[in-house]
Amino acid sequence: MSLEKIFADVFALQASTVNDQLELASIPAWDSLTHMMLIVQLEDTYKIQLSGDEIADMKSVGDARRALQAHGATP
């Protein structure tokens, strides 16, 4: 599953609207609960464990992509 598809599924977005510049502030559904749903989906899909700092610093699709890449994942 692609990173864009994960974001689209978690936040009920059109996958075509998801890009690295998409930020938390522009997604009304992005709250603390959906943020944790996103983290669980990312960790399950890419078989990684994100640190607390990585989770807290994730404020855009690009941030998520960089965090995954730092763990050797190919989002």
PDB file of N, H, CA, C and O in Angstrom:
ATOM      1  N   MET A   1       0.857  -1.187   0.000  1.00  0.00           N
ATOM      2  CA  MET A   1       0.000   0.000   0.000  1.00  0.00           C
ATOM      3  C   MET A   1       0.895   1.240   0.000  1.00  0.00           C
ATOM      4  O   MET A   1       1.865   1.308   0.755  1.00  0.00           O
ATOM      5  N   SER A   2       0.575   2.199  -0.831  1.00  0.00           N
ATOM      6  H   SER A   2      -0.212   2.143  -1.444  1.00  0.00           H
ATOM      7  CA  SER A   2       1.389   3.404  -0.932  1.00  0.00           C
ATOM      8  C   SER A   2       1.107   4.353   0.232  1.00  0.00           C
ATOM      9  O   SER A   2       0.054   4.291   0.867  1.00  0.00           O
ATOM     10  N   LEU A   3       2.066   5.221   0.489  1.00  0.00           N
ATOM     11  H   LEU A   3       2.921   5.271  -0.027  1.00  0.00           H
ATOM     12  CA  LEU A   3       1.908   6.225   1.537  1.00  0.00           C
ATOM     13  C   LEU A   3       0.697   7.103   1.256  1.00  0.00           C
ATOM     14  O   LEU A   3      -0.060   7.442   2.165  1.00  0.00           O
ATOM     15  N   GLU A   4       0.522   7.465   0.001  1.00  0.00           N
ATOM     16  H   GLU A   4       1.137   7.190  -0.738  1.00  0.00           H
ATOM     17  CA  GLU A   4      -0.624   8.304  -0.375  1.00  0.00           C
ATOM     18  C   GLU A   4      -1.944   7.597  -0.090  1.00  0.00           C
ATOM     19  O   GLU A   4      -2.898   8.220   0.377  1.00  0.00           O
ATOM     20  N   LYS A   5      -2.002   6.291  -0.371  1.00  0.00           N
ATOM     21  H   LYS A   5      -1.227   5.785  -0.751  1.00  0.00           H
ATOM     22  CA  LYS A   5      -3.215   5.510  -0.121  1.00  0.00           C
ATOM     23  C   LYS A   5      -3.499   5.419   1.374  1.00  0.00           C
ATOM     24  O   LYS A   5      -4.654   5.497   1.794  1.00  0.00           O
ATOM     25  N   ILE A   6      -2.455   5.253   2.174  1.00  0.00           N
ATOM     26  H   ILE A   6      -1.517   5.190   1.833  1.00  0.00           H
ATOM     27  CA  ILE A   6      -2.636   5.192   3.631  1.00  0.00           C
ATOM     28  C   ILE A   6      -3.228   6.507   4.127  1.00  0.00           C
ATOM     29  O   ILE A   6      -4.207   6.502   4.875  1.00  0.00           O
ATOM     30  N   PHE A   7      -2.646   7.630   3.720  1.00  0.00           N
ATOM     31  H   PHE A   7      -1.851   7.634   3.114  1.00  0.00           H
ATOM     32  CA  PHE A   7      -3.180   8.933   4.135  1.00  0.00           C
ATOM     33  C   PHE A   7      -4.619   9.098   3.663  1.00  0.00           C
ATOM     34  O   PHE A   7      -5.476   9.557   4.419  1.00  0.00           O
ATOM     35  N   ALA A   8      -4.884   8.726   2.414  1.00  0.00           N
ATOM     36  H   ALA A   8      -4.189   8.354   1.800  1.00  0.00           H
ATOM     37  CA  ALA A   8      -6.239   8.855   1.868  1.00  0.00           C
ATOM     38  C   ALA A   8      -7.229   8.028   2.676  1.00  0.00           C
ATOM     39  O   ALA A   8      -8.330   8.495   2.968  1.00  0.00           O
ATOM     40  N   ASP A   9      -6.854   6.811   3.039  1.00  0.00           N
ATOM     41  H   ASP A   9      -5.960   6.432   2.801  1.00  0.00           H
ATOM     42  CA  ASP A   9      -7.748   5.940   3.805  1.00  0.00           C
ATOM     43  C   ASP A   9      -7.987   6.471   5.215  1.00  0.00           C
ATOM     44  O   ASP A   9      -9.128   6.531   5.674  1.00  0.00           O
ATOM     45  N   VAL A  10      -6.921   6.853   5.896  1.00  0.00           N
ATOM     46  H   VAL A  10      -5.994   6.805   5.523  1.00  0.00           H
ATOM     47  CA  VAL A  10      -7.046   7.300   7.298  1.00  0.00           C
ATOM     48  C   VAL A  10      -7.839   8.598   7.394  1.00  0.00           C
ATOM     49  O   VAL A  10      -8.660   8.761   8.298  1.00  0.00           O
ATOM     50  N   PHE A  11      -7.599   9.515   6.472  1.00  0.00           N
ATOM     51  H   PHE A  11      -6.932   9.383   5.738  1.00  0.00           H
ATOM     52  CA  PHE A  11      -8.224  10.840   6.580  1.00  0.00           C
ATOM     53  C   PHE A  11      -9.391  11.053   5.616  1.00  0.00           C
ATOM     54  O   PHE A  11      -9.876  12.175   5.469  1.00  0.00           O
ATOM     55  N   ALA A  12      -9.845   9.980   4.957  1.00  0.00           N
ATOM     56  H   ALA A  12      -9.451   9.069   5.077  1.00  0.00           H
ATOM     57  CA  ALA A  12     -10.982  10.045   4.022  1.00  0.00           C
ATOM     58  C   ALA A  12     -10.764  11.119   2.958  1.00  0.00           C
ATOM     59  O   ALA A  12     -11.602  11.996   2.751  1.00  0.00           O
ATOM     60  N   LEU A  13      -9.603  11.022   2.284  1.00  0.00           N
ATOM     61  H   LEU A  13      -8.921  10.309   2.452  1.00  0.00           H
ATOM     62  CA  LEU A  13      -9.246  11.961   1.225  1.00  0.00           C
ATOM     63  C   LEU A  13      -9.188  11.236  -0.116  1.00  0.00           C
ATOM     64  O   LEU A  13      -9.111  10.009  -0.166  1.00  0.00           O
ATOM     65  N   GLN A  14      -9.226  11.991  -1.177  1.00  0.00           N
ATOM     66  H   GLN A  14      -9.289  12.988  -1.137  1.00  0.00           H
ATOM     67  CA  GLN A  14      -8.960  11.444  -2.500  1.00  0.00           C
ATOM     68  C   GLN A  14      -7.447  11.224  -2.586  1.00  0.00           C
ATOM     69  O   GLN A  14      -6.680  12.141  -2.292  1.00  0.00           O
ATOM     70  N   ALA A  15      -7.009  10.037  -2.980  1.00  0.00           N
ATOM     71  H   ALA A  15      -7.632   9.292  -3.219  1.00  0.00           H
ATOM     72  CA  ALA A  15      -5.575   9.741  -3.063  1.00  0.00           C
ATOM     73  C   ALA A  15      -4.856  10.730  -3.979  1.00  0.00           C
ATOM     74  O   ALA A  15      -3.689  11.051  -3.754  1.00  0.00           O
ATOM     75  N   SER A  16      -5.544  11.208  -5.001  1.00  0.00           N
ATOM     76  H   SER A  16      -6.492  10.947  -5.184  1.00  0.00           H
ATOM     77  CA  SER A  16      -4.928  12.140  -5.946  1.00  0.00           C
ATOM     78  C   SER A  16      -4.603  13.497  -5.312  1.00  0.00           C
ATOM     79  O   SER A  16      -3.821  14.267  -5.869  1.00  0.00           O
ATOM     80  N   THR A  17      -5.197  13.792  -4.154  1.00  0.00           N
ATOM     81  H   THR A  17      -5.832  13.166  -3.701  1.00  0.00           H
ATOM     82  CA  THR A  17      -4.931  15.076  -3.486  1.00  0.00           C
ATOM     83  C   THR A  17      -3.795  14.980  -2.480  1.00  0.00           C
ATOM     84  O   THR A  17      -3.400  15.990  -1.897  1.00  0.00           O
ATOM     85  N   VAL A  18      -3.264  13.784  -2.267  1.00  0.00           N
ATOM     86  H   VAL A  18      -3.585  12.963  -2.741  1.00  0.00           H
ATOM     87  CA  VAL A  18      -2.224  13.571  -1.257  1.00  0.00           C
ATOM     88  C   VAL A  18      -0.856  13.738  -1.895  1.00  0.00           C
ATOM     89  O   VAL A  18      -0.507  13.030  -2.840  1.00  0.00           O
ATOM     90  N   ASN A  19      -0.077  14.694  -1.360  1.00  0.00           N
ATOM     91  H   ASN A  19      -0.361  15.269  -0.593  1.00  0.00           H
ATOM     92  CA  ASN A  19       1.296  14.898  -1.809  1.00  0.00           C
ATOM     93  C   ASN A  19       2.148  15.307  -0.606  1.00  0.00           C
ATOM     94  O   ASN A  19       1.615  15.543   0.478  1.00  0.00           O
ATOM     95  N   ASP A  20       3.449  15.389  -0.789  1.00  0.00           N
ATOM     96  H   ASP A  20       3.882  15.197  -1.670  1.00  0.00           H
ATOM     97  CA  ASP A  20       4.353  15.652   0.332  1.00  0.00           C
ATOM     98  C   ASP A  20       4.097  16.989   1.019  1.00  0.00           C
ATOM     99  O   ASP A  20       4.460  17.157   2.183  1.00  0.00           O
ATOM    100  N   GLN A  21       3.484  17.936   0.328  1.00  0.00           N
ATOM    101  H   GLN A  21       3.189  17.799  -0.617  1.00  0.00           H
ATOM    102  CA  GLN A  21       3.223  19.247   0.925  1.00  0.00           C
ATOM    103  C   GLN A  21       1.946  19.289   1.762  1.00  0.00           C
ATOM    104  O   GLN A  21       1.695  20.270   2.463  1.00  0.00           O
ATOM    105  N   LEU A  22       1.148  18.240   1.694  1.00  0.00           N
ATOM    106  H   LEU A  22       1.352  17.443   1.125  1.00  0.00           H
ATOM    107  CA  LEU A  22      -0.103  18.203   2.452  1.00  0.00           C
ATOM    108  C   LEU A  22       0.217  18.196   3.945  1.00  0.00           C
ATOM    109  O   LEU A  22       0.925  17.311   4.425  1.00  0.00           O
ATOM    110  N   GLU A  23      -0.302  19.176   4.678  1.00  0.00           N
ATOM    111  H   GLU A  23      -0.878  19.895   4.289  1.00  0.00           H
ATOM    112  CA  GLU A  23       0.018  19.359   6.092  1.00  0.00           C
ATOM    113  C   GLU A  23      -1.182  19.144   6.989  1.00  0.00           C
ATOM    114  O   GLU A  23      -2.333  19.252   6.569  1.00  0.00           O
ATOM    115  N   LEU A  24      -0.878  18.839   8.231  1.00  0.00           N
ATOM    116  H   LEU A  24       0.058  18.751   8.573  1.00  0.00           H
ATOM    117  CA  LEU A  24      -1.872  18.629   9.276  1.00  0.00           C
ATOM    118  C   LEU A  24      -2.906  19.763   9.296  1.00  0.00           C
ATOM    119  O   LEU A  24      -4.108  19.508   9.370  1.00  0.00           O
ATOM    120  N   ALA A  25      -2.449  20.978   9.230  1.00  0.00           N
ATOM    121  H   ALA A  25      -1.472  21.185   9.170  1.00  0.00           H
ATOM    122  CA  ALA A  25      -3.344  22.133   9.340  1.00  0.00           C
ATOM    123  C   ALA A  25      -4.384  22.184   8.228  1.00  0.00           C
ATOM    124  O   ALA A  25      -5.435  22.802   8.395  1.00  0.00           O
ATOM    125  N   SER A  26      -4.106  21.542   7.095  1.00  0.00           N
ATOM    126  H   SER A  26      -3.252  21.040   6.959  1.00  0.00           H
ATOM    127  CA  SER A  26      -5.050  21.598   5.980  1.00  0.00           C
ATOM    128  C   SER A  26      -5.984  20.393   5.920  1.00  0.00           C
ATOM    129  O   SER A  26      -6.790  20.285   4.995  1.00  0.00           O
ATOM    130  N   ILE A  27      -5.888  19.487   6.892  1.00  0.00           N
ATOM    131  H   ILE A  27      -5.233  19.575   7.643  1.00  0.00           H
ATOM    132  CA  ILE A  27      -6.750  18.305   6.930  1.00  0.00           C
ATOM    133  C   ILE A  27      -7.611  18.374   8.197  1.00  0.00           C
ATOM    134  O   ILE A  27      -7.122  18.070   9.285  1.00  0.00           O
ATOM    135  N   PRO A  28      -8.869  18.762   8.074  1.00  0.00           N
ATOM    136  CA  PRO A  28      -9.726  18.896   9.257  1.00  0.00           C
ATOM    137  C   PRO A  28      -9.822  17.611  10.083  1.00  0.00           C
ATOM    138  O   PRO A  28      -9.963  17.675  11.304  1.00  0.00           O
ATOM    139  N   ALA A  29      -9.749  16.462   9.441  1.00  0.00           N
ATOM    140  H   ALA A  29      -9.634  16.410   8.449  1.00  0.00           H
ATOM    141  CA  ALA A  29      -9.890  15.187  10.153  1.00  0.00           C
ATOM    142  C   ALA A  29      -8.616  14.776  10.900  1.00  0.00           C
ATOM    143  O   ALA A  29      -8.626  13.790  11.638  1.00  0.00           O
ATOM    144  N   TRP A  30      -7.531  15.516  10.717  1.00  0.00           N
ATOM    145  H   TRP A  30      -7.523  16.316  10.118  1.00  0.00           H
ATOM    146  CA  TRP A  30      -6.263  15.149  11.349  1.00  0.00           C
ATOM    147  C   TRP A  30      -6.260  15.673  12.785  1.00  0.00           C
ATOM    148  O   TRP A  30      -5.918  16.827  13.042  1.00  0.00           O
ATOM    149  N   ASP A  31      -6.647  14.803  13.706  1.00  0.00           N
ATOM    150  H   ASP A  31      -6.925  13.865  13.498  1.00  0.00           H
ATOM    151  CA  ASP A  31      -6.612  15.132  15.135  1.00  0.00           C
ATOM    152  C   ASP A  31      -5.748  14.075  15.825  1.00  0.00           C
ATOM    153  O   ASP A  31      -5.127  13.254  15.151  1.00  0.00           O
ATOM    154  N   SER A  32      -5.702  14.086  17.140  1.00  0.00           N
ATOM    155  H   SER A  32      -6.207  14.753  17.687  1.00  0.00           H
ATOM    156  CA  SER A  32      -4.817  13.161  17.855  1.00  0.00           C
ATOM    157  C   SER A  32      -5.205  11.702  17.627  1.00  0.00           C
ATOM    158  O   SER A  32      -4.329  10.840  17.551  1.00  0.00           O
ATOM    159  N   LEU A  33      -6.486  11.414  17.519  1.00  0.00           N
ATOM    160  H   LEU A  33      -7.198  12.114  17.581  1.00  0.00           H
ATOM    161  CA  LEU A  33      -6.921  10.036  17.301  1.00  0.00           C
ATOM    162  C   LEU A  33      -6.539   9.555  15.896  1.00  0.00           C
ATOM    163  O   LEU A  33      -5.982   8.468  15.741  1.00  0.00           O
ATOM    164  N   THR A  34      -6.837  10.356  14.889  1.00  0.00           N
ATOM    165  H   THR A  34      -7.289  11.238  15.015  1.00  0.00           H
ATOM    166  CA  THR A  34      -6.494   9.928  13.537  1.00  0.00           C
ATOM    167  C   THR A  34      -4.978   9.927  13.331  1.00  0.00           C
ATOM    168  O   THR A  34      -4.463   9.160  12.517  1.00  0.00           O
ATOM    169  N   HIS A  35      -4.271  10.775  14.058  1.00  0.00           N
ATOM    170  H   HIS A  35      -4.690  11.398  14.719  1.00  0.00           H
ATOM    171  CA  HIS A  35      -2.804  10.762  13.985  1.00  0.00           C
ATOM    172  C   HIS A  35      -2.290   9.398  14.457  1.00  0.00           C
ATOM    173  O   HIS A  35      -1.406   8.817  13.827  1.00  0.00           O
ATOM    174  N   MET A  36      -2.830   8.894  15.545  1.00  0.00           N
ATOM    175  H   MET A  36      -3.548   9.365  16.057  1.00  0.00           H
ATOM    176  CA  MET A  36      -2.394   7.587  16.048  1.00  0.00           C
ATOM    177  C   MET A  36      -2.855   6.465  15.119  1.00  0.00           C
ATOM    178  O   MET A  36      -2.152   5.464  14.976  1.00  0.00           O
ATOM    179  N   MET A  37      -4.003   6.609  14.495  1.00  0.00           N
ATOM    180  H   MET A  37      -4.574   7.422  14.611  1.00  0.00           H
ATOM    181  CA  MET A  37      -4.446   5.618  13.510  1.00  0.00           C
ATOM    182  C   MET A  37      -3.467   5.592  12.329  1.00  0.00           C
ATOM    183  O   MET A  37      -3.140   4.527  11.806  1.00  0.00           O
ATOM    184  N   LEU A  38      -3.009   6.768  11.921  1.00  0.00           N
ATOM    185  H   LEU A  38      -3.274   7.634  12.346  1.00  0.00           H
ATOM    186  CA  LEU A  38      -2.020   6.870  10.853  1.00  0.00           C
ATOM    187  C   LEU A  38      -0.728   6.163  11.259  1.00  0.00           C
ATOM    188  O   LEU A  38      -0.173   5.388  10.480  1.00  0.00           O
ATOM    189  N   ILE A  39      -0.254   6.423  12.461  1.00  0.00           N
ATOM    190  H   ILE A  39      -0.705   7.053  13.094  1.00  0.00           H
ATOM    191  CA  ILE A  39       0.997   5.826  12.938  1.00  0.00           C
ATOM    192  C   ILE A  39       0.891   4.298  12.947  1.00  0.00           C
ATOM    193  O   ILE A  39       1.799   3.610  12.481  1.00  0.00           O
ATOM    194  N   VAL A  40      -0.199   3.778  13.470  1.00  0.00           N
ATOM    195  H   VAL A  40      -0.936   4.337  13.849  1.00  0.00           H
ATOM    196  CA  VAL A  40      -0.392   2.320  13.512  1.00  0.00           C
ATOM    197  C   VAL A  40      -0.377   1.747  12.099  1.00  0.00           C
ATOM    198  O   VAL A  40       0.261   0.726  11.845  1.00  0.00           O
ATOM    199  N   GLN A  41      -1.077   2.403  11.188  1.00  0.00           N
ATOM    200  H   GLN A  41      -1.596   3.233  11.395  1.00  0.00           H
ATOM    201  CA  GLN A  41      -1.120   1.920   9.806  1.00  0.00           C
ATOM    202  C   GLN A  41       0.262   1.954   9.169  1.00  0.00           C
ATOM    203  O   GLN A  41       0.646   1.011   8.477  1.00  0.00           O
ATOM    204  N   LEU A  42       1.015   3.030   9.394  1.00  0.00           N
ATOM    205  H   LEU A  42       0.703   3.796   9.956  1.00  0.00           H
ATOM    206  CA  LEU A  42       2.365   3.133   8.833  1.00  0.00           C
ATOM    207  C   LEU A  42       3.273   2.052   9.405  1.00  0.00           C
ATOM    208  O   LEU A  42       3.997   1.387   8.664  1.00  0.00           O
ATOM    209  N   GLU A  43       3.234   1.878  10.718  1.00  0.00           N
ATOM    210  H   GLU A  43       2.646   2.418  11.320  1.00  0.00           H
ATOM    211  CA  GLU A  43       4.089   0.874  11.356  1.00  0.00           C
ATOM    212  C   GLU A  43       3.724  -0.537  10.899  1.00  0.00           C
ATOM    213  O   GLU A  43       4.612  -1.352  10.648  1.00  0.00           O
ATOM    214  N   ASP A  44       2.445  -0.831  10.789  1.00  0.00           N
ATOM    215  H   ASP A  44       1.723  -0.169  10.993  1.00  0.00           H
ATOM    216  CA  ASP A  44       2.011  -2.154  10.336  1.00  0.00           C
ATOM    217  C   ASP A  44       2.387  -2.405   8.873  1.00  0.00           C
ATOM    218  O   ASP A  44       2.879  -3.480   8.528  1.00  0.00           O
ATOM    219  N   THR A  45       2.157  -1.429   8.037  1.00  0.00           N
ATOM    220  H   THR A  45       1.757  -0.557   8.317  1.00  0.00           H
ATOM    221  CA  THR A  45       2.414  -1.586   6.607  1.00  0.00           C
ATOM    222  C   THR A  45       3.901  -1.722   6.305  1.00  0.00           C
ATOM    223  O   THR A  45       4.307  -2.572   5.513  1.00  0.00           O
ATOM    224  N   TYR A  46       4.706  -0.879   6.943  1.00  0.00           N
ATOM    225  H   TYR A  46       4.376  -0.189   7.586  1.00  0.00           H
ATOM    226  CA  TYR A  46       6.134  -0.844   6.630  1.00  0.00           C
ATOM    227  C   TYR A  46       6.995  -1.630   7.615  1.00  0.00           C
ATOM    228  O   TYR A  46       8.220  -1.644   7.502  1.00  0.00           O
ATOM    229  N   LYS A  47       6.351  -2.284   8.580  1.00  0.00           N
ATOM    230  H   LYS A  47       5.356  -2.273   8.672  1.00  0.00           H
ATOM    231  CA  LYS A  47       7.051  -3.146   9.552  1.00  0.00           C
ATOM    232  C   LYS A  47       8.197  -2.414  10.249  1.00  0.00           C
ATOM    233  O   LYS A  47       9.331  -2.892  10.296  1.00  0.00           O
ATOM    234  N   ILE A  48       7.865  -1.241  10.788  1.00  0.00           N
ATOM    235  H   ILE A  48       6.945  -0.853  10.750  1.00  0.00           H
ATOM    236  CA  ILE A  48       8.840  -0.425  11.510  1.00  0.00           C
ATOM    237  C   ILE A  48       8.229   0.026  12.824  1.00  0.00           C
ATOM    238  O   ILE A  48       7.044  -0.187  13.077  1.00  0.00           O
ATOM    239  N   GLN A  49       9.047   0.651  13.658  1.00  0.00           N
ATOM    240  H   GLN A  49      10.010   0.825  13.453  1.00  0.00           H
ATOM    241  CA  GLN A  49       8.545   1.277  14.877  1.00  0.00           C
ATOM    242  C   GLN A  49       9.077   2.704  14.921  1.00  0.00           C
ATOM    243  O   GLN A  49      10.286   2.923  14.988  1.00  0.00           O
ATOM    244  N   LEU A  50       8.176   3.657  14.885  1.00  0.00           N
ATOM    245  H   LEU A  50       7.194   3.478  14.831  1.00  0.00           H
ATOM    246  CA  LEU A  50       8.543   5.065  14.927  1.00  0.00           C
ATOM    247  C   LEU A  50       8.787   5.490  16.368  1.00  0.00           C
ATOM    248  O   LEU A  50       8.130   5.009  17.291  1.00  0.00           O
ATOM    249  N   SER A  51       9.735   6.394  16.547  1.00  0.00           N
ATOM    250  H   SER A  51      10.269   6.785  15.797  1.00  0.00           H
ATOM    251  CA  SER A  51      10.029   6.912  17.885  1.00  0.00           C
ATOM    252  C   SER A  51       8.991   7.963  18.271  1.00  0.00           C
ATOM    253  O   SER A  51       8.260   8.473  17.422  1.00  0.00           O
ATOM    254  N   GLY A  52       8.940   8.271  19.533  1.00  0.00           N
ATOM    255  H   GLY A  52       9.534   7.856  20.222  1.00  0.00           H
ATOM    256  CA  GLY A  52       8.037   9.314  20.015  1.00  0.00           C
ATOM    257  C   GLY A  52       8.295  10.650  19.344  1.00  0.00           C
ATOM    258  O   GLY A  52       7.362  11.374  18.998  1.00  0.00           O
ATOM    259  N   ASP A  53       9.587  10.974  19.161  1.00  0.00           N
ATOM    260  H   ASP A  53      10.345  10.385  19.443  1.00  0.00           H
ATOM    261  CA  ASP A  53       9.935  12.229  18.499  1.00  0.00           C
ATOM    262  C   ASP A  53       9.471  12.236  17.046  1.00  0.00           C
ATOM    263  O   ASP A  53       8.957  13.247  16.566  1.00  0.00           O
ATOM    264  N   GLU A  54       9.646  11.118  16.340  1.00  0.00           N
ATOM    265  H   GLU A  54      10.063  10.297  16.729  1.00  0.00           H
ATOM    266  CA  GLU A  54       9.205  11.041  14.948  1.00  0.00           C
ATOM    267  C   GLU A  54       7.696  11.206  14.860  1.00  0.00           C
ATOM    268  O   GLU A  54       7.189  11.883  13.966  1.00  0.00           O
ATOM    269  N   ILE A  55       6.992  10.596  15.774  1.00  0.00           N
ATOM    270  H   ILE A  55       7.403  10.046  16.501  1.00  0.00           H
ATOM    271  CA  ILE A  55       5.530  10.699  15.793  1.00  0.00           C
ATOM    272  C   ILE A  55       5.105  12.129  16.062  1.00  0.00           C
ATOM    273  O   ILE A  55       4.214  12.648  15.389  1.00  0.00           O
ATOM    274  N   ALA A  56       5.732  12.773  17.040  1.00  0.00           N
ATOM    275  H   ALA A  56       6.456  12.351  17.586  1.00  0.00           H
ATOM    276  CA  ALA A  56       5.372  14.148  17.401  1.00  0.00           C
ATOM    277  C   ALA A  56       5.730  15.141  16.299  1.00  0.00           C
ATOM    278  O   ALA A  56       5.041  16.144  16.114  1.00  0.00           O
ATOM    279  N   ASP A  57       6.810  14.861  15.567  1.00  0.00           N
ATOM    280  H   ASP A  57       7.370  14.046  15.716  1.00  0.00           H
ATOM    281  CA  ASP A  57       7.268  15.786  14.525  1.00  0.00           C
ATOM    282  C   ASP A  57       6.560  15.599  13.187  1.00  0.00           C
ATOM    283  O   ASP A  57       6.778  16.381  12.262  1.00  0.00           O
ATOM    284  N   MET A  58       5.726  14.586  13.071  1.00  0.00           N
ATOM    285  H   MET A  58       5.549  13.951  13.823  1.00  0.00           H
ATOM    286  CA  MET A  58       5.054  14.292  11.814  1.00  0.00           C
ATOM    287  C   MET A  58       3.877  15.244  11.620  1.00  0.00           C
ATOM    288  O   MET A  58       2.813  15.081  12.218  1.00  0.00           O
ATOM    289  N   LYS A  59       4.101  16.244  10.764  1.00  0.00           N
ATOM    290  H   LYS A  59       4.965  16.376  10.278  1.00  0.00           H
ATOM    291  CA  LYS A  59       3.081  17.261  10.546  1.00  0.00           C
ATOM    292  C   LYS A  59       2.694  17.399   9.077  1.00  0.00           C
ATOM    293  O   LYS A  59       1.911  18.275   8.710  1.00  0.00           O
ATOM    294  N   SER A  60       3.255  16.520   8.239  1.00  0.00           N
ATOM    295  H   SER A  60       3.891  15.808   8.538  1.00  0.00           H
ATOM    296  CA  SER A  60       2.922  16.549   6.809  1.00  0.00           C
ATOM    297  C   SER A  60       3.198  15.171   6.209  1.00  0.00           C
ATOM    298  O   SER A  60       3.820  14.314   6.836  1.00  0.00           O
ATOM    299  N   VAL A  61       2.727  14.985   5.001  1.00  0.00           N
ATOM    300  H   VAL A  61       2.222  15.682   4.492  1.00  0.00           H
ATOM    301  CA  VAL A  61       3.005  13.738   4.286  1.00  0.00           C
ATOM    302  C   VAL A  61       4.508  13.610   4.064  1.00  0.00           C
ATOM    303  O   VAL A  61       5.065  12.520   4.190  1.00  0.00           O
ATOM    304  N   GLY A  62       5.158  14.712   3.737  1.00  0.00           N
ATOM    305  H   GLY A  62       4.705  15.597   3.634  1.00  0.00           H
ATOM    306  CA  GLY A  62       6.608  14.705   3.538  1.00  0.00           C
ATOM    307  C   GLY A  62       7.347  14.277   4.792  1.00  0.00           C
ATOM    308  O   GLY A  62       8.326  13.535   4.712  1.00  0.00           O
ATOM    309  N   ASP A  63       6.887  14.738   5.957  1.00  0.00           N
ATOM    310  H   ASP A  63       6.092  15.341   6.023  1.00  0.00           H
ATOM    311  CA  ASP A  63       7.497  14.319   7.227  1.00  0.00           C
ATOM    312  C   ASP A  63       7.364  12.815   7.410  1.00  0.00           C
ATOM    313  O   ASP A  63       8.306  12.153   7.845  1.00  0.00           O
ATOM    314  N   ALA A  64       6.206  12.279   7.083  1.00  0.00           N
ATOM    315  H   ALA A  64       5.441  12.816   6.730  1.00  0.00           H
ATOM    316  CA  ALA A  64       5.978  10.840   7.210  1.00  0.00           C
ATOM    317  C   ALA A  64       6.905  10.080   6.267  1.00  0.00           C
ATOM    318  O   ALA A  64       7.490   9.066   6.648  1.00  0.00           O
ATOM    319  N   ARG A  65       7.036  10.569   5.042  1.00  0.00           N
ATOM    320  H   ARG A  65       6.561  11.393   4.733  1.00  0.00           H
ATOM    321  CA  ARG A  65       7.901   9.919   4.057  1.00  0.00           C
ATOM    322  C   ARG A  65       9.352   9.897   4.556  1.00  0.00           C
ATOM    323  O   ARG A  65      10.025   8.871   4.462  1.00  0.00           O
ATOM    324  N   ARG A  66       9.825  11.014   5.080  1.00  0.00           N
ATOM    325  H   ARG A  66       9.278  11.848   5.156  1.00  0.00           H
ATOM    326  CA  ARG A  66      11.205  11.088   5.575  1.00  0.00           C
ATOM    327  C   ARG A  66      11.418  10.166   6.773  1.00  0.00           C
ATOM    328  O   ARG A  66      12.475   9.547   6.894  1.00  0.00           O
ATOM    329  N   ALA A  67      10.432  10.070   7.655  1.00  0.00           N
ATOM    330  H   ALA A  67       9.573  10.574   7.557  1.00  0.00           H
ATOM    331  CA  ALA A  67      10.546   9.190   8.816  1.00  0.00           C
ATOM    332  C   ALA A  67      10.630   7.743   8.365  1.00  0.00           C
ATOM    333  O   ALA A  67      11.440   6.976   8.886  1.00  0.00           O
ATOM    334  N   LEU A  68       9.806   7.366   7.406  1.00  0.00           N
ATOM    335  H   LEU A  68       9.148   7.989   6.983  1.00  0.00           H
ATOM    336  CA  LEU A  68       9.830   5.998   6.894  1.00  0.00           C
ATOM    337  C   LEU A  68      11.165   5.699   6.218  1.00  0.00           C
ATOM    338  O   LEU A  68      11.741   4.630   6.421  1.00  0.00           O
ATOM    339  N   GLN A  69      11.649   6.628   5.425  1.00  0.00           N
ATOM    340  H   GLN A  69      11.181   7.497   5.260  1.00  0.00           H
ATOM    341  CA  GLN A  69      12.928   6.437   4.734  1.00  0.00           C
ATOM    342  C   GLN A  69      14.076   6.298   5.728  1.00  0.00           C
ATOM    343  O   GLN A  69      15.025   5.554   5.483  1.00  0.00           O
ATOM    344  N   ALA A  70      13.990   7.014   6.855  1.00  0.00           N
ATOM    345  H   ALA A  70      13.219   7.618   7.054  1.00  0.00           H
ATOM    346  CA  ALA A  70      15.031   6.932   7.879  1.00  0.00           C
ATOM    347  C   ALA A  70      15.092   5.514   8.480  1.00  0.00           C
ATOM    348  O   ALA A  70      16.112   5.111   9.040  1.00  0.00           O
ATOM    349  N   HIS A  71      14.001   4.779   8.356  1.00  0.00           N
ATOM    350  H   HIS A  71      13.173   5.106   7.901  1.00  0.00           H
ATOM    351  CA  HIS A  71      13.941   3.389   8.859  1.00  0.00           C
ATOM    352  C   HIS A  71      14.200   2.381   7.743  1.00  0.00           C
ATOM    353  O   HIS A  71      14.055   1.176   7.944  1.00  0.00           O
ATOM    354  N   GLY A  72      14.584   2.874   6.569  1.00  0.00           N
ATOM    355  H   GLY A  72      14.702   3.853   6.406  1.00  0.00           H
ATOM    356  CA  GLY A  72      14.892   1.985   5.459  1.00  0.00           C
ATOM    357  C   GLY A  72      13.690   1.541   4.647  1.00  0.00           C
ATOM    358  O   GLY A  72      13.811   0.696   3.760  1.00  0.00           O
ATOM    359  N   ALA A  73      12.535   2.109   4.946  1.00  0.00           N
ATOM    360  H   ALA A  73      12.437   2.796   5.666  1.00  0.00           H
ATOM    361  CA  ALA A  73      11.313   1.768   4.209  1.00  0.00           C
ATOM    362  C   ALA A  73      11.276   2.553   2.895  1.00  0.00           C
ATOM    363  O   ALA A  73      11.875   3.623   2.781  1.00  0.00           O
ATOM    364  N   THR A  74      10.574   2.014   1.922  1.00  0.00           N
ATOM    365  H   THR A  74      10.088   1.145   2.014  1.00  0.00           H
ATOM    366  CA  THR A  74      10.394   2.688   0.638  1.00  0.00           C
ATOM    367  C   THR A  74       8.916   3.025   0.470  1.00  0.00           C
ATOM    368  O   THR A  74       8.144   2.234  -0.071  1.00  0.00           O
ATOM    369  N   PRO A  75       8.534   4.213   0.944  1.00  0.00           N
ATOM    370  CA  PRO A  75       7.110   4.598   0.876  1.00  0.00           C
ATOM    371  C   PRO A  75       6.677   4.989  -0.533  1.00  0.00           C
ATOM    372  O   PRO A  75       5.516   5.334  -0.748  1.00  0.00           O
TER     373      PRO A  75
END
